[in-house]
């Protein structure tokens, strides 16, 4: 969307296997990079230790979520391991219109939905350094029973194949390097000619003279 | 081209109106960024003060240049203000094959030729902050007679329109900021999924297990 700085703003969708810490990675990117806002998702899953309502997620009941689906309040929504996740249309679009790029962490399905809606968006997939490393991370977090972890791991390899549909791949070595890579990608994407198209089309020769 | 690091290397073409200092900008980028090499062009134009043969250009006679055209030694060549400029095929390709990304500063025609040959390449156009600023720079450099400067300026606005064919636009405010932006773009481009395609296609599940 074209804003007053005459640059077209864009969504940045970050996907990763569960247990990557993608929510805190994305929130931190928005804190560090000027002009970037974090899109807080709505979910029906229970709040985990350390999570804050409205900062990490909007925690709602299944009834509320279903009502909002009917009211078409979501740009995209999906269900995963029995819980619902969604992105609020009005909030998301108003950030773009107000001149911000918007980063959202979504699962593969959410990512795919956003690719259809925002083909000009930036899609980043965080790849775990290895399966063993991912397993260790999930166990260390200790929020999920072993059965869920094992179920998740078996889905990871399948997911890795999806990474090919994304524009960028970041190997998620450490929190710090991953944040740096995402910020780097967004800064480069801001320099893309396509983000200035309207501006260039309306460029008058006089603007170049002093 | 796929190298031993299993990443596909790519050419980075930087174009700009004359008088932008794009040669020293590109050379400096290659000095600063690991894995990036500068492609030295061949030219028939006279050596300017401070320029070094084989570092800035290969300075050759018109006869030599024409012979090399016949021998198909160039990936691309063009003539500009009565002089020839070209890129040596063998050198350029061997750098890519040996695992380096390669940055070259070329004029608009050279850029267009490279777009056809390397559609996966990265094309950056350096836009002057304003026409007045560009005029001041050309006058300050003092290497060209006023008639040439005026001829160049009249071509600049036309060139700006070509910028739209490039992938990225960098407003050339200072040497430092421009170098930083180009390096940023290359680092982000290295994370593109398409640069890993062969690697991802051959990914075996075992590689992810420890």
Contacts between the chains, C-beta under 8 A, distances in Angstrom:
chain1	res1	chain2	res2	distance
A	125	B	193	7.4
A	128	B	208	7.9
A	130	B	208	5.6
A	130	B	209	7.4
A	130	B	210	5.8
A	131	B	208	4.0
A	131	B	209	5.1
A	131	B	210	7.1
A	132	B	209	6.5
A	132	B	210	3.3
A	133	B	210	7.8
A	156	B	208	7.9
A	157	B	205	5.4
A	157	B	208	6.5
A	160	B	200	7.9
A	160	B	203	6.9
A	160	B	208	7.3
A	161	B	200	7.9
A	163	B	193	6.7
A	163	B	200	6.9
A	164	B	193	5.9
A	164	B	197	7.3
A	164	B	200	5.5
A	165	B	193	8.0
A	166	B	193	5.6
A	167	B	192	6.4
A	167	B	193	6.2
A	168	B	188	7.4
A	168	B	191	4.7
A	168	B	192	5.7
A	168	B	193	6.3
A	169	B	191	6.2
A	169	B	192	7.8
A	169	B	193	5.2
A	169	B	196	6.1
A	170	B	191	6.0
A	181	B	191	6.3
A	184	B	184	6.0
A	184	B	187	5.5
A	184	B	188	5.3
A	184	B	191	7.8
A	185	B	188	4.7
A	185	B	191	6.3
A	187	B	184	5.5
A	187	B	188	7.5
A	188	B	168	7.4
A	188	B	184	5.3
A	188	B	185	4.7
A	188	B	187	7.5
A	188	B	188	3.5
A	188	B	189	7.2
A	189	B	188	7.2
A	191	B	168	4.7
A	191	B	169	6.2
A	191	B	170	6.0
A	191	B	181	6.3
A	191	B	184	7.8
A	191	B	185	6.3
A	192	B	167	6.4
A	192	B	168	5.7
A	192	B	169	7.8
A	193	B	125	7.5
A	193	B	163	6.7
A	193	B	164	5.9
A	193	B	166	5.6
A	193	B	167	6.2
A	193	B	168	6.3
A	193	B	169	5.2
A	196	B	169	6.1
A	197	B	164	7.3
A	200	B	160	7.9
A	200	B	161	7.9
A	200	B	163	6.9
A	200	B	164	5.5
A	203	B	160	6.9
A	205	B	157	5.4
A	207	B	130	8.0
A	208	B	128	7.9
A	208	B	130	5.6
A	208	B	131	4.0
A	208	B	156	7.8
A	208	B	157	6.4
A	208	B	160	7.3
A	209	B	130	7.4
A	209	B	131	5.1
A	209	B	132	6.4
A	210	B	130	5.8
A	210	B	131	7.2
A	210	B	132	3.5
A	210	B	133	7.8
